Amino acid sequence: MEKIELGGKFVGPGEPPYIIAEIGANHNGDMDLARQMIDAAKDCGCHAVKFQSWTPESLIAREEYDRNQVFTDSPKKHFGSLREMVETYYLREDQHRELKQYCDKKGIDFCSTPFSPEEVDLLAELDVPFIKVASMDINNPDLLKYVADRQKPVLLSTGMATLAEIEKAVQVIEAQGNHCIILLHCIAIYPPAHEDIHLHNIPMLAQAFGYPAGFSDHSIGVSIPLAAAALGACVIEKHFTLDKDMPGWDHDISADPEEMKTIVEEAEKVCTALGGYRRTVSAAEMEKRKKFRRSIVLTRNLSAGHVLQNEDITFKRPGMSISPDEKAYVLGRRLARDLAEDDVLRWEDLT
């Protein structure tokens, strides 16, 4: 499986996960807050911050706006109608440019999820390291083709999708000559029940399609993304907030800075600990054998010339002399000198 470069960092087998702080619309339309969130994500060690690129016209039809005069899709209280929130929360074109420049200054990758060709063009112009396709668009071949044509790495979220739908989407991207694909296992419920997450889908997707696989997380807390890292997720995307109690769509299911820092630091440790499939014994463990393994020890006082029998020996620490699995080479041998009970037997003690 080929590794894929994202923002100057290779991701794939053997590499620590690339961590994306999904700000989405958690900036609440406030650029000062957006900059504070970028600063916090950088301080946590995240590799990228990700926003969402949509306008009131590019994502939602009038009928849906009319239906949601009072927004009820989240337990958190919101102001006004769906249209009013979309108008407040969406990023304008100049704000994209402002945030991209700020990320460049801070040394963290800027990226976003587009929802129309115009937004794809804007992100390509800003030279984002990759383009993220939302789960809702996995069955949108027109947008998939447009994204793939930019010849940038594509992060394809797979929430709500069957294996057949994922396969079709991959084929659409590949047909445009783009083979830099990372599949993100995702459960598009906020938050999902633990029994619905099925993290084993991460290695399954990698094996089924031959591309690196990661995890777009909507769970609460740090345990699930760290488990994803243990299963080899090459990318971990986690919603991010400065305060879970802020008004807005996703703050309550987002990681705060303390949680995000834990995910970043512990995921790297997990990746390092995974190692490889080849069985090895480290130099430190080889040295530990001397103390923790056993040697042959005498059970009683014996005189020189005694022929050793099974009842003359037992096995105790330390493991610095004749090991238990060498007993066959000891029994029937004569002692070269007198030895006492509990003496460790050495090869030079035998004739």
PyMOL commands that set and color helices and strands:
alter all, ss='L'
color gray80, all
select helices_A, chain A and resi 31-44+56-59+62-67+82-89+93-106+117-125+135-137+141-149+163-175+194-196+201-209+223-230+251-253+257-274+283-292+310-312+324-329+347-349
alter helices_A, ss='H'
color red, helices_A
select strands_A, chain A and resi 4-6+9-11+18-24+48-53+109-114+131-133+154-157+181-186+213-217+235-239+295-298+313-316
alter strands_A, ss='S'
color yellow, strands_A
deselect
rebuild
show_as cartoon
